[in-house]
Amino acid sequence: MDFALVLVVATFFTGAVWLLDKLFFKKRRQQFSGETKPGLIVEYSNSFFPVLALVLVLRSFLFEPFQIPSGSMLPTLKVGDFILVNKFSYGVHLPVINKEILEVDDPEVGDVAVFRYPLDQRLNYIKRVVGTPGDTVSYANKMLTVNGEPVGRELLEKYPSDAPGEWLWKETLGEAEHEVYNYPPRTFDFPDIQVPEGYYFVMGDNRDHSNDSRFWCQGEVKDSSGCLLIPGYFNDRGMPLVMGFVPEENLVGKAVAVWMHWPELLSLPDFTAFRRIE
């Protein structure tokens, strides 16, 4: 179910009832029966409309909460983290139809962005932006390179207790300094790829356990979903290289903070987990 659509319909319905009551119904009640108490539908609409309108404005234009369902952004974001996404960062959009009405900023390399999954618009994904339109990105031997410059990184720990099979690195990508995991035996290298205009290239911080721009197309070209053929490149089986890019219109907002950690329904929420997302 599309929560945004339900919220918009509920807000407009209760708002219409509230307005009609103010303009017509209340006067007619007083004129014909002398009563001022409204019926059940009008009473509920008068009560809920201000709340629904406030939620709609906050959720659509300022901040929207999301829950992290998977470990693809470990160690930055944990399963069960509840995050705040700034909806204003990448432009103001009308709810439901996602029409941009005010241009603000574009995503930058290093941003943690929420976007509608190109292959299924009903799903929201969260990944780190590693390439913006016009950037050239490559990945070899666990080293990410953007526009010919290797991304700065420092090995913090081999096989940390939180992830015994991984290596923990500190990485500096754009203005963001954050930690990433690498699984030593696994690698998926790709050559220099130029990000097309109007698209973004994204990867998870859990580099070897993330369904991101490298993998979600599974070799199938779908121009309408951002699955684009990279000309002149083939894998070791002779198959063409297809990469997934996030269309600009799929952007939802920039993840800015974790405000709660609640991994299981029967556990207690942890509000001490509050932190900025780098």
N, C-alpha and C positions, 0 to 999 in steps of 0.2 A: 504494500500500500504506500502511495506517495504522500508522506506526511505533510509536505509543503502544500500540496493541492488541498488536502483535508483542512489544513489550517486556514488557507485563503478562503475556501468556501464557507467555513464556519464563521470566520470574521465578517465576511460580506453579508451573510445571512443575518447574524445577530445585529450587525450594524444597520442593516436595512430596517429590521424590526424596531430597533431603538430609535431610529430617525422618524419612522412613521408614527411611533408612539408619541414622540415629542411634538410632531407637527399636527397630528390628527386624532389618534386614538384617545389620548389623555383628555383632550377638550370634549370629545364626544361622550366619554364616560361621565364627566362632570355635568355635561349639559342634559343628558337623558336620564341618568340614574343617580346623579349626585355622588357617585363613588369615585375614588381615586386609585384604589388598588387594582393593578392590572391583572390579566389572566396569567396562567402558568408560563406560556411560551414567551409572552412579553416580559414577565418578571425575570425569567432566566436570561433572556437576551440582554436586558438592561444590566444584569449582574456580570455576565460573562464577556460582553463586547469590549469593555475597556481592557480587561486582562488579555483577551485574545489579540486585540489590536497592538498592545504593547509587546507581546511575545512575537507577533508577526514582524513588527518593525525591527526589534532586536535581532531576531534570527535571520531575517532576510538581508539586512543592510549593515549590521555591526558585528555581532559574534554569534557563532553557532557551536553547540557542543557536539563532540563525536567521541565514540569509544573505540579503542584500539583492539581489533579482534584477533590479530596474528602477530607473529614475531618477526616480520619482514623488516621492521625498523629498529630492532635491537642493535645495540644497547641503548639507543636514544629514547625509544618508546617501548614500554613493556606491555604485554598482553594484560588488559584490564585498566590501562591508563585512560582517564577521561580528559580530553583536551579541549581547548578553546581555539576556534578558527576565526581569524579576522576576515570577515566578508568584504570589508572595505578596501583591503590592500590591493586587490587586483581589479578594481572597478566596481561600481554599483550596478547590480543586475535586478531586474524584476523577478519576483518569485515565480516558479512553475515554468514560465516560458524562457527564463534565463536571458532575457534581452538586456544588453548593456545600455544603461542610460547615462552613465557618467564614467569617463575614463580616469583612472587614478595612476597606478603604477603597474609595471610589468614584473613578473617573477625574475629574480636574480639567481645566478648560480650559487648554490648553497642553501637556498630556501627549502623549508619543508612544506610541501604544498599538498592540499587536498583537491582532488579532481574527480569528475565522473569517469568511471572506467570506460575507455573507448569502445570496448567490445560488448559492454552491457551498461547502458546509461543509468540503470536503476541502482548500480553499486557505486559507492564512494571509495576511492583508493587514496592512500597517503604514501608519498615517496619524497626523496630529496631531488631537487632539480640539479642536474649536472651539466645540462646543455641548453642554452637559449637560442632563439633563431639566429642563424649565421655562425654559431660556434662550431668548432671541429672537436670531436670527442673520440678518444680511443681508450682501450683497456688491454693491458698486456702484463702477464705475470703479477697479477693483483694490483698493478699500478694504473691509476686513472690519470689520463692526460687531457687537458682542456686547452685548445688553441696552442698546441705545441709545448705547453708548460706542464711538467709533471706536478700533480697535486702534492703539496707538502704533507708528509706523514711521519709519525714516530711510533715505533713499536713499544707499547706499554707493558704487555704481559703475554706470555705464551700459555695457552690452556688455563684461562682464569676459572675460578671456582664456579662462577655463574654460568659459564659455557665451556666445559672441559675440552671440547673438541675444536675450539676456535683460537685464533690469535686476535688479541685486542690491540687496535691501533688508534692513535689520535690523528685526525686528519684536518687539514685546513683547506676548505673549499670556498672560494670567494671570501666573504666576510665571516663565514661560519666556521668555528672551531668545534669539532664534535668527535665522537668515538665511533668506530666501525668494527665489525667482526669480519674476519676472513677464515674460511675453512681450508687449511693448507693443501689437502690433496686435490681439491676441485678447482678447476679454472675454466673460464669461458672468455677467451680473448676475442676482441674484434678490432678491425683496423680503423683508420681515420674515417669518421662519419661526420658529414656536415648536416647540422640540424636545419631542416627546411624552414622557410618563413611561415609564421603562424603556428609553429609547433614547438614542443619542449621534449627533451630527453630526460628521463628520470630513472633513478636506481634506489634500491633500499639500502639502508645502512648495514643490514645483515647481508652482506654482498653475495654470499653463495647460497642464500636461502630466501630469495625474494623473487616474486613474480612481477617483473618490471619491464621496462622498454626492451630489454634484451630477449625476453622469453615469451611474452603473452601472445604474440602473433603466430608462433609455432610454424614459421616458414610460409605462411599463407598471406598473400598480398590482398589487402582490403583498404583501398585508398580512402573510402568513406570513414573508416575507423582508425586511420592513422598508421596502418600497417603498410609500410612503404618499402619497395625494392631498392636496395643499395646497389647501383650499377657497378659492374666490374669486379665484384667480389663473390667468391664461392667458398663453401666450407670443405672439409676434408672428404666429404662424400660427393662433391661436385654439385651440391644444391646451392641455389642462389641465396644470398644473405637478405633476410627481411627483418627490419627493426620496427618496433612500435613507438610511435610518438604521440604525445598528448596534444590534441588540438586546443588552441587558445580558448575557444568557446566552452571547453569542458572544465576550465578552472573554476574552483569553488572558493578558495581562499587560502590564506597563509596560516599554518599552525604556529601559535605563538606561546602557548603555555599548557602545562599539565596542571589541572586543578584538583584531581582526585585519582586515587588508585583503588579499584574495586574488582579484583580478579574473579571472584565467585559470588553467587547470589547469597549464599549462607555465611559469607565472611563479612567482616566489618569494613566499611570504607575507610581509607587512609587519606586524610586531608593534609597530613604532613608531607605528602609526596609532591606538593605544589612546587613547581619550578618552571623557569623559562625554557623554551625549546630553542636550542642553538642549531 
